[in-house]
């Protein structure tokens, strides 16, 4: 069962969150903090007490954090907690959709939008329980994304938006918010990315998803995963390029059913990359 700390500087919202958490049979205890200072003091006391103290590492298993608060934000608190050897898991509870990417970069378990729906909060509790249950409080995995979110069209089939590697580690995913529901889209499912103002549209075989993040950020973050810039508006997965066409001084690529323009400054580098890939 979980020991929970909920943090929100709006008392009515904090009380409602605590009410919902305490009603969940998987929650052993739920405390509240109305500011970042109080939250950090409580978490630090739990972590420093050690396994033999009344507020040892298992004293707080999960922190449900608001993002916009006076003074330090929820993101600030989460960054500070990464400095601890065994921090509690983090679930963000916020009215703002635009911080999901930053939240999952900080290994958040979940990102719940306000107004909080009981069934959505229950799903966040389930995800935290799934992460903690296999290993127990002393050997539990580092805070991370959900172990098995529901599959949706164009959505994930494995856990977490920020884990990568081999073996039992799942591919990296990116969080997408739509109508109060967070979906986790595996980067491996994304064929290309299109810039749309302050947003990008992620194109997969099952559809597209709009995310507020600069294209340049994804270009840097996903370079090691085989994504290349072909135009000021497009980032493409090399493995998804089906055809390169040179015609009348213009270069285009075909990615599934989409035909994308390649800018002159990127054309030669792209041809070289595709040839090296084709020849191993």
Secondary structure, DSSP 8 states (H G I E B T S, - for coil): -EEEEEE-SSHHHHHHHHHHHHTSTTEEEEEEESSHHHHHHHHHHHHHH-TTSTT-GGG-SEEEE-S--SSS-HHHHHHHHTTSTT--EEEEEES-GGGHHHHHHTT-SEEEESS--HHHHHHHHHHHHHHHHTT-TTT---S-S-SS----TT--SSS-SS--SSTT----EEEEEETTEEEEEEGGGEEEEEEETTEEEEEETTEEEEE-S-HHHHHHHTGGGTEEEEETTEEEEGGG--EEEEETTEEEEEETTEEEEE-HHHHHHHHHHHHHHHT-
